[in-house]
């Protein structure tokens, strides 16, 4: 399943189901097959995503020392920051233009 986020203020953004679900859960939205984020909900959504990114990065720094030898030769996992930056950009653009974000599968 894919999540396709749409808005009149930005281009479409497509995420795989696990990534889209995680982003929606972080911002407090039901990760159902369809939904909407209204402009007045965007500041809280942006703040929640930024906070979750900071928490993940802090946890990764703490774990980095203990896992350095365990992860030798492995590719690092894709972080929430990498997944969420395009979505954060979309939210900021939409907030500036007072446009909602909708999604469907």
Residue pairs with C-beta under 8 A, 6 or more apart in sequence:
1 16
1 17
1 105
2 14
2 15
2 16
2 17
2 20
2 105
3 14
3 15
3 16
3 17
3 19
3 20
3 21
3 24
3 103
3 104
3 105
4 12
4 13
4 14
4 103
4 104
4 105
5 12
5 13
5 14
5 15
5 20
5 87
5 90
5 101
5 102
5 103
6 12
6 101
6 102
6 103
6 104
7 90
7 93
7 94
7 99
7 100
7 101
7 102
8 97
8 99
9 93
9 94
9 96
9 97
9 99
10 89
10 90
10 93
10 94
13 86
13 87
13 90
15 23
15 83
15 87
19 83
20 31
20 103
21 31
22 80
22 83
23 49
23 83
23 84
23 87
24 30
24 31
24 35
24 103
25 31
26 48
26 49
26 52
26 80
26 84
27 37
27 44
27 45
27 48
27 49
28 44
28 45
28 48
29 35
29 37
29 45
33 104
33 105
34 102
34 103
34 104
34 105
35 102
35 103
36 100
36 101
36 102
36 103
37 45
37 91
37 94
37 100
37 101
37 102
38 100
39 94
39 95
39 98
39 99
39 100
42 91
42 92
42 94
42 95
42 101
43 95
45 91
46 88
46 91
46 92
46 95
49 84
49 87
49 88
49 91
50 88
52 80
52 84
53 79
53 80
53 81
53 84
56 79
56 80
56 81
57 79
57 81
60 79
90 101
91 101
93 99
94 100
94 101
